[in-house]
Every structure is written in structure tokens, then in C-alpha cells.
Amino acid sequence: QVRLVESGGGLVQPGGSLRLSCVASGSIFRLYDMGWYRQALGKERELVATISSGGSINYADSVKGRFTISRDNAKNMVNLQMNSLKSEDTAVYYCNAKFGPMSPSWGQGTRVTVSS
């Protein structure tokens, strides 16, 4: 498995922006399918956005047009730019890495709170 470390969470007002980053260990990052998931208090973890090793991108309907996922294979990094944040975006955000049949790896999470 790969080690993932997220950063960039915090407190932001509604309508504001945050940029989350996830750095992965290892030398084959470019082969991983990467994703961002989130879990709000009392709710199940849900997909936010994914980006495949080939660059294909998928978003949850709730974040389309507001969030942008990107990856930098040279830096072993995947980012999530979050704009026009809403209170319902409040959650712990987790980075996820998948490679073939191996079990997916998860980061420790970074908390995002959207509140005035």
C-alpha cells in the first residue's frame, strides 16, 4: 500500500475556496487511480472526485462545476480545488489511491468546515 498525507483543510465561510492536497509515497504514483472522498458527521463516506492514471475525471453531482481535481505525477500529488463552498460541504476529506487488484489506500483525512 501507499502512504497518503492530506493537507489544506480548515474553516472557510460559505462561498469561499479551499485547496486540498494529497502527497503519496512511492515511485509508481503515476499508475495509481486517485480520488477524494468525504464523510460528514453521522453520514457514510461518499465519493467527491476521482482522476485515473490516464487522466479521466469523475465528479459527484453535488460538486460538479465547483470542485476541480488534478494530479501532478512529478510531485506525487493530487489536488482538489474547492470553490463556492457550501455548508453541506463540511466533512472530513480523505485521499484514496487504487492500483490494480490491491486494496485501496487511505489518508488520515483533513477536516473542512464551511461556516459563517
C-alpha positions, -999 to 999 in steps of 0.1 A, spaced: 0 0 0 9 36 -5 12 62 23 -11 93 17 -9 126 36 -36 152 31 -33 189 39 -52 221 32 -84 217 53 -97 244 76 -125 268 83 -140 289 55 -170 310 50 -198 300 26 -189 310 -9 -152 307 -1 -125 284 -15 -100 259 -2 -74 238 -19 -67 203 -6 -35 184 -14 -25 148 -10 11 136 -13 18 99 -19 48 79 -11 65 56 -36 77 57 -72 47 44 -91 23 72 -83 16 77 -120 0 43 -121 -25 49 -93 -61 59 -98 -66 87 -72 -97 101 -56 -111 123 -29 -139 111 -6 -156 129 23 -175 119 54 -198 142 72 -208 137 108 -233 109 110 -231 101 74 -214 74 52 -182 82 33 -190 94 -2 -171 99 -34 -162 135 -43 -140 132 -73 -116 107 -90 -89 110 -115 -75 79 -132 -39 71 -140 -48 81 -176 -64 114 -165 -101 105 -167 -120 125 -142 -153 119 -125 -172 142 -100 -201 137 -77 -231 156 -89 -231 177 -58 -197 192 -66 -198 195 -104 -189 230 -115 -175 239 -81 -147 214 -74 -117 206 -96 -94 176 -92 -59 175 -107 -28 155 -103 9 162 -106 28 130 -112 62 146 -109 53 156 -73 33 125 -64 4 148 -57 -33 151 -62 -52 183 -55 -88 193 -50 -97 229 -57 -130 237 -40 -148 269 -49 -182 283 -39 -182 262 -8 -215 254 10 -223 244 45 -231 209 32 -195 205 20 -185 204 57 -168 170 62 -136 152 67 -120 148 33 -99 117 25 -74 109 -2 -77 75 -18 -53 55 -41 -61 24 -61 -38 2 -80 -50 -29 -98 -63 -56 -75 -45 -43 -44 -66 -30 -15 -70 8 -17 -50 31 5 -65 59 25 -50 90 41 -58 102 76 -82 129 64 -83 166 66 -113 185 81 -132 211 61 -157 233 79 -178 257 60 -195 282 83 -201 318 89 
